[in-house]
Amino acid sequence: MSKGTALLRQQNEKRTLAILRTGKLSSRQEIAAALGLSKNTISLIVDKFIKDGIIKEVGIDEQGGVGRPRIQLRLRTEAYKSIGILIQNSYFQYIVTDYCSNILDKGSIAMDGDDPDRYIAKIIRVCNTLIEQHPEVLGIGIAVPALVDPIEGVVYFSSHLSWRNIPLKEQMDAVLPVKTKVLNLVKAAAIAPSTGLPTENASNSFYLRIDEGIGGAHIMDSQIYSGANWTAGEVGHLCMEPDGPLCSCGQRGCLEALVSIPAILKQIQKQLPEIKIDSNLEYYLNSKGTQPTAFDEIMRRSGLYVGMAVSQIILLINPGYIVIDSPFEKLEAFKRSVLSSVESRALKFPKEKTKILFIKSHFASSIGAAFAVILDFEKE
């Protein structure tokens, strides 16, 4: 087999895996038609995967008695695995997923983000242990609250961690048996299958995440668009109030300074000092119609600012979907305010063509980081 033929065969194998991963097509005939390949070519690939224990035959689809029966195929999802790491200032979270992003192992370790060398050394030790326990691991994805070069894997700047110019991928690759991929945590979350973004309509979408900070990711042709210097989607630093509170970036009135979780906590502490923030905030977020008027007003004003930002996103990039991932997804005061703000600001035609979804995802950044490894494996 020539080198070119071997490469083509490998590419077709990866394309077959990608189709089986989605679970939408599950017979040799369907896969061959979808990839534009002969049934014989697909049969050779499938037979190899069955022999290697990567897929299995699970039954026959009789097609209502019409035509030849089709043997159904299913991916053995634990044949390939991936590690996802979420780095935060005070801890890092790790997961191991199977090929379909189901979590098989997870944990969290307290850390101090002020010492990157010690922090990275601990991540390396944990990853070594996980790889020993899960030898099927293809690679490691790391989500970082930072400006990241996703190609070189360099963490250029993180205000949350005080890290600058850290060659994270290089340090990991030098001592681990599998390769590492480094992503901004919001961009990692945007591609996670758990975020609820409809993949069939993800050719032009926007993901907005409200957490310790606020970030966004623009998805074009089902890929994250990073921009010329990897800062595309930084919706958290759109200015909403020129004389507003100081943001960590040095500007005033950024969306992040007004609506991030720390910003909301400050407002609650100021207006509702009787609330014990550490123990009661979750209660108020999950209450149904029982929040104090002042709390509802904080949520309405937060929704107003988010709606202002969403209106600009609609005007600038005309996405089909905007996903707002936040702990406020069940609060009617917040959601109504966002939609009302968009209604009064965005142009009618693109606004009507854009669907706005409110969700609260769990493990999105670490799942997305692990999923990025899977996607890279399918493109190799």
Secondary structure per residue as TSV (DSSP state, phi and psi in degrees):
chain	resnum	aa	ss	phi	psi
A	1	M	-	360.0	125.5
A	2	S	-	-69.5	163.2
A	3	K	H	-60.6	-40.9
A	4	G	H	-65.4	-40.2
A	5	T	H	-66.9	-39.8
A	6	A	H	-63.9	-40.2
A	7	L	H	-65.2	-42.7
A	8	L	H	-62.9	-41.6
A	9	R	H	-61.1	-44.2
A	10	Q	H	-63.1	-41.8
A	11	Q	H	-62.7	-41.3
A	12	N	H	-66.4	-34.0
A	13	E	H	-64.0	-43.1
A	14	K	H	-67.0	-38.3
A	15	R	H	-65.4	-35.7
A	16	T	H	-65.8	-43.2
A	17	L	H	-60.4	-41.4
A	18	A	H	-61.9	-39.8
A	19	I	H	-68.8	-42.8
A	20	L	H	-65.1	-32.7
A	21	R	H	-62.2	-36.4
A	22	T	H	-71.2	-22.7
A	23	G	T	74.2	7.9
A	24	K	S	-87.8	-27.5
A	25	L	-	-122.5	134.7
A	26	S	-	-143.1	24.0
A	27	S	B	-132.4	159.2
A	28	R	H	-58.4	-41.0
A	29	Q	H	-63.0	-44.6
A	30	E	H	-65.3	-42.7
A	31	I	H	-65.0	-44.1
A	32	A	H	-60.0	-44.2
A	33	A	H	-65.1	-41.4
A	34	A	H	-66.6	-35.0
A	35	L	H	-93.7	-5.8
A	36	G	T	69.1	32.8
A	37	L	-	-116.1	163.6
A	38	S	-	-74.2	153.0
A	39	K	H	-62.6	-32.5
A	40	N	H	-64.2	-42.4
A	41	T	H	-60.8	-46.2
A	42	I	H	-66.6	-37.7
A	43	S	H	-61.7	-40.1
A	44	L	H	-62.2	-42.3
A	45	I	H	-65.6	-46.2
A	46	V	H	-63.3	-43.1
A	47	D	H	-60.9	-39.3
A	48	K	H	-64.3	-44.3
A	49	F	H	-65.0	-36.9
A	50	I	H	-64.6	-43.8
A	51	K	H	-61.9	-37.8
A	52	D	T	-82.7	-2.1
A	53	G	T	77.5	22.0
A	54	I	S	-91.8	-34.2
A	55	I	E	-131.6	166.5
A	56	K	E	-142.4	154.8
A	57	E	E	-87.4	133.1
A	58	V	E	-122.2	7.4
A	59	G	E	146.1	-177.1
A	60	I	E	-121.3	133.5
A	61	D	E	-95.7	111.9
A	62	E	-	-75.8	-11.1
A	63	Q	G	55.4	37.0
A	64	G	G	65.0	22.8
A	65	G	G	85.6	2.9
A	66	V	-	-105.9	128.6
A	67	G	S	77.9	179.4
A	68	R	S	-73.6	140.4
A	69	P	-	-59.9	143.9
A	70	R	E	-106.8	126.7
A	71	I	E	-79.2	123.8
A	72	Q	E	-81.9	140.8
A	73	L	E	-116.5	149.2
A	74	R	E	-140.2	137.8
A	75	L	E	-72.7	134.7
A	76	R	-	-81.7	96.9
A	77	T	G	-63.0	-23.3
A	78	E	G	-89.8	6.1
A	79	A	G	-67.2	-30.7
A	80	Y	S	-128.1	141.0
A	81	K	E	-133.7	168.1
A	82	S	E	-147.2	148.2
A	83	I	E	-103.0	134.3
A	84	G	E	-120.7	132.4
A	85	I	E	-122.2	131.9
A	86	L	E	-111.1	118.8
A	87	I	E	-94.2	128.1
A	88	Q	-	-128.2	172.1
A	89	N	S	-64.8	-42.1
A	90	S	S	-103.4	-2.7
A	91	Y	E	-165.6	165.5
A	92	F	E	-129.4	146.1
A	93	Q	E	-108.2	137.9
A	94	Y	E	-127.2	148.2
A	95	I	E	-140.0	156.9
A	96	V	E	-120.1	127.9
A	97	T	E	-116.3	158.7
A	98	D	E	-83.6	-172.0
A	99	Y	T	-67.7	-18.9
A	100	C	T	-106.2	21.4
A	101	S	-	68.9	20.7
A	102	N	-	-80.7	134.1
A	103	I	E	-76.9	124.9
A	104	L	E	-104.1	-26.8
A	105	D	E	-152.7	146.0
A	106	K	E	-158.0	160.8
A	107	G	E	-177.4	174.1
A	108	S	E	-144.1	139.4
A	109	I	E	-129.3	126.9
A	110	A	E	-67.5	136.1
A	111	M	-	-146.1	170.6
A	112	D	-	-118.4	113.2
A	113	G	T	-71.4	-3.6
A	114	D	T	-76.4	-14.2
A	115	D	-	-120.0	89.6
A	116	P	H	-62.4	-35.3
A	117	D	H	-63.7	-46.7
A	118	R	H	-65.6	-39.9
A	119	Y	H	-61.5	-49.7
A	120	I	H	-66.8	-37.1
A	121	A	H	-61.0	-38.6
A	122	K	H	-67.7	-42.5
A	123	I	H	-59.3	-42.6
A	124	I	H	-60.9	-43.1
A	125	R	H	-63.4	-42.7
A	126	V	H	-64.6	-43.1
A	127	C	H	-63.9	-38.6
A	128	N	H	-60.1	-42.8
A	129	T	H	-64.0	-44.3
A	130	L	H	-64.2	-38.6
A	131	I	H	-67.0	-36.5
A	132	E	H	-63.4	-38.7
A	133	Q	H	-77.6	-27.7
A	134	H	-	-130.7	77.2
A	135	P	T	-65.0	-10.1
A	136	E	T	-79.5	-0.3
A	137	V	E	-61.6	129.0
A	138	L	E	-85.7	-31.0
A	139	G	E	179.2	-177.7
A	140	I	E	-124.6	129.4
A	141	G	E	-108.8	132.9
A	142	I	E	-122.0	123.7
A	143	A	E	-101.6	126.8
A	144	V	E	-127.8	138.5
A	145	P	S	-78.1	77.3
A	146	A	S	-161.4	166.8
A	147	L	E	-79.6	117.1
A	148	V	E	-125.1	138.9
A	149	D	E	-88.9	104.9
A	150	P	T	-71.7	-14.4
A	151	I	T	-81.9	-53.0
A	152	E	T	-84.7	-16.3
A	153	G	T	71.9	34.5
A	154	V	E	-100.7	131.3
A	155	V	E	-90.0	104.3
A	156	Y	E	-78.4	-42.6
A	157	F	E	-159.0	136.1
A	158	S	E	-139.0	114.8
A	159	S	T	-71.1	-27.2
A	160	H	T	-74.0	-31.7
A	161	L	T	-107.1	-16.2
A	162	S	T	61.8	33.6
A	163	W	E	-96.2	140.8
A	164	R	E	-138.5	131.8
A	165	N	E	52.3	51.6
A	166	I	E	-98.6	115.6
A	167	P	-	-78.2	70.5
A	168	L	H	-61.5	-47.6
A	169	K	H	-60.2	-45.1
A	170	E	H	-59.4	-44.1
A	171	Q	H	-65.5	-40.0
A	172	M	H	-70.0	-46.4
A	173	D	H	-63.8	-26.8
A	174	A	T	-68.8	-22.7
A	175	V	T	-127.1	-6.3
A	176	L	S	-108.5	152.3
A	177	P	S	-78.8	-8.8
A	178	V	S	-125.6	161.3
A	179	K	E	-83.2	157.3
A	180	T	E	-115.1	141.7
A	181	K	E	-118.3	132.7
A	182	V	E	-113.6	131.9
A	183	L	E	-135.6	155.9
A	184	N	E	-64.1	140.8
A	185	L	H	-64.1	-33.4
A	186	V	H	-72.5	-41.0
A	187	K	H	-66.1	-33.3
A	188	A	H	-64.8	-45.8
A	189	A	H	-61.7	-34.1
A	190	A	H	-63.2	-30.4
A	191	I	H	-95.9	-1.3
A	192	A	-	-66.4	132.4
A	193	P	G	-59.2	-19.1
A	194	S	G	-80.4	-6.4
A	195	T	G	-78.7	-10.8
A	196	G	-	85.2	4.1
A	197	L	-	-71.8	122.4
A	198	P	-	-63.8	113.6
A	199	T	G	-63.8	-30.0
A	200	E	G	-72.8	-13.5
A	201	N	G	-121.2	23.9
A	202	A	T	-95.1	18.8
A	203	S	T	-67.8	-27.7
A	204	N	E	-149.4	96.7
A	205	S	E	-140.6	169.3
A	206	F	E	-136.1	134.4
A	207	Y	E	-112.7	124.3
A	208	L	E	-119.6	123.9
A	209	R	E	-117.2	127.3
A	210	I	E	-107.6	117.2
A	211	D	S	-150.7	-139.0
A	212	E	S	-59.8	-31.1
A	213	G	S	-128.9	-169.4
A	214	I	E	-129.8	131.3
A	215	G	E	-142.6	170.8
A	216	G	E	-146.8	164.6
A	217	A	E	-144.2	129.9
A	218	H	E	-96.9	122.2
A	219	I	E	-104.1	118.3
A	220	M	E	-122.4	131.0
A	221	D	T	51.3	40.7
A	222	S	T	63.6	19.5
A	223	Q	E	-126.5	149.5
A	224	I	E	-71.0	126.7
A	225	Y	E	-91.8	116.4
A	226	S	-	-93.0	-20.1
A	227	G	-	86.3	177.0
A	228	A	T	-65.1	-33.0
A	229	N	T	-128.2	30.2
A	230	W	S	67.6	18.0
A	231	T	-	-109.0	6.3
A	232	A	T	-58.5	138.2
A	233	G	T	91.9	3.9
A	234	E	-	-72.7	66.2
A	235	V	G	-67.8	-23.8
A	236	G	G	-63.2	-17.9
A	237	H	G	-112.2	21.8
A	238	L	S	-72.7	134.9
A	239	C	B	-81.5	122.1
A	240	M	S	-102.2	-33.6
A	241	E	-	-136.9	104.1
A	242	P	T	-56.5	-28.7
A	243	D	T	-105.8	21.4
A	244	G	S	-78.4	-171.9
A	245	P	-	-64.5	154.3
A	246	L	B	-69.9	134.1
A	247	C	-	-97.7	160.7
A	248	S	T	-62.6	-20.1
A	249	C	T	-81.4	-8.6
A	250	G	S	102.3	-12.4
A	251	Q	-	-90.3	170.7
A	252	R	B	-110.9	144.7
A	253	G	S	74.4	20.8
A	254	C	B	-65.8	154.2
A	255	L	H	-54.4	-40.4
A	256	E	H	-62.5	-36.4
A	257	A	H	-73.5	-13.8
A	258	L	H	-107.1	-30.1
A	259	V	H	-127.7	-8.4
A	260	S	S	-62.8	164.1
A	261	I	H	-58.2	-45.4
A	262	P	H	-59.7	-36.7
A	263	A	H	-66.3	-41.1
A	264	I	H	-63.9	-42.4
A	265	L	H	-60.5	-40.5
A	266	K	H	-62.6	-41.3
A	267	Q	H	-65.9	-40.7
A	268	I	H	-65.2	-42.2
A	269	Q	H	-61.8	-36.6
A	270	K	H	-74.5	-43.9
A	271	Q	H	-92.0	-23.5
A	272	L	-	-131.6	66.2
A	273	P	T	-62.2	-17.3
A	274	E	T	-74.1	-16.4
A	275	I	S	-79.3	127.7
A	276	K	-	-83.2	102.3
A	277	I	H	-57.2	-45.9
A	278	D	H	-59.8	-35.9
A	279	S	H	-104.3	-20.8
A	280	N	H	-111.3	-12.2
A	281	L	H	-60.3	-45.3
A	282	E	H	-60.7	-35.8
A	283	Y	H	-60.8	-45.2
A	284	Y	H	-69.7	-35.1
A	285	L	H	-64.4	-34.0
A	286	N	H	-96.1	-2.9
A	287	S	-	-69.9	149.4
A	288	K	S	-112.6	97.1
A	289	G	S	75.6	10.8
A	290	T	-	-112.8	8.0
A	291	Q	S	-71.6	151.0
A	292	P	-	-61.6	155.2
A	293	T	H	-57.4	-39.6
A	294	A	H	-63.4	-37.1
A	295	F	H	-66.6	-44.5
A	296	D	H	-58.8	-37.7
A	297	E	H	-67.0	-38.7
A	298	I	H	-60.9	-42.8
A	299	M	H	-67.5	-39.0
A	300	R	H	-64.4	-42.7
A	301	R	H	-68.3	-37.6
A	302	S	H	-62.4	-42.9
A	303	G	H	-62.8	-36.5
A	304	L	H	-59.2	-47.1
A	305	Y	H	-66.4	-42.3
A	306	V	H	-62.7	-41.3
A	307	G	H	-62.5	-36.3
A	308	M	H	-61.6	-44.1
A	309	A	H	-66.9	-43.0
A	310	V	H	-61.6	-38.3
A	311	S	H	-60.3	-41.3
A	312	Q	H	-66.9	-37.8
A	313	I	H	-62.1	-44.4
A	314	I	H	-60.8	-43.4
A	315	L	H	-68.9	-36.9
A	316	L	H	-82.0	-42.0
A	317	I	H	-121.7	-6.1
A	318	N	-	50.6	57.5
A	319	P	-	-77.2	156.4
A	320	G	S	-77.8	-34.5
A	321	Y	E	-132.4	143.9
A	322	I	E	-124.8	121.3
A	323	V	E	-103.6	122.9
A	324	I	E	-106.6	107.7
A	325	D	E	-100.7	110.4
A	326	S	S	-156.4	163.7
A	327	P	T	-74.5	-2.5
A	328	F	T	-99.1	13.3
A	329	E	T	-66.1	-18.1
A	330	K	T	-98.9	-2.7
A	331	L	-	-88.8	113.8
A	332	E	H	-62.9	-37.1
A	333	A	H	-59.8	-40.9
A	334	F	H	-68.9	-50.0
A	335	K	H	-64.0	-44.8
A	336	R	H	-61.6	-38.6
A	337	S	H	-67.6	-40.7
A	338	V	H	-59.2	-51.4
A	339	L	H	-65.5	-38.3
A	340	S	H	-66.1	-40.2
A	341	S	H	-64.0	-42.3
A	342	V	H	-64.4	-43.7
A	343	E	H	-57.6	-37.5
A	344	S	H	-86.4	-8.8
A	345	R	H	-119.8	-37.8
A	346	A	S	-80.7	151.0
A	347	L	-	-62.7	143.8
A	348	K	H	-59.5	-49.1
A	349	F	H	-64.7	-54.4
A	350	P	H	-65.4	-31.3
A	351	K	H	-62.5	-44.3
A	352	E	H	-67.8	-22.3
A	353	K	T	-93.2	-2.6
A	354	T	-	-106.3	126.0
A	355	K	E	-94.6	132.1
A	356	I	E	-108.7	121.7
A	357	L	E	-112.6	137.0
A	358	F	E	-108.2	123.6
A	359	I	E	-139.3	166.2
A	360	K	-	-133.0	107.5
A	361	S	-	-94.9	156.5
A	362	H	S	-120.4	137.1
A	363	F	S	60.4	22.2
A	364	A	H	-60.7	-44.6
A	365	S	H	-67.8	-43.2
A	366	S	H	-71.0	-38.0
A	367	I	H	-64.7	-42.8
A	368	G	H	-62.8	-39.1
A	369	A	H	-64.0	-42.4
A	370	A	H	-66.2	-38.9
A	371	F	H	-66.3	-34.0
A	372	A	H	-60.1	-34.5
A	373	V	H	-65.1	-41.8
A	374	I	H	-61.9	-45.7
A	375	L	H	-62.4	-41.5
A	376	D	H	-63.8	-39.3
A	377	F	H	-61.9	-38.2
A	378	E	H	-72.8	-17.8
A	379	K	H	-95.3	-11.9
A	380	E	-	-62.3	360.0
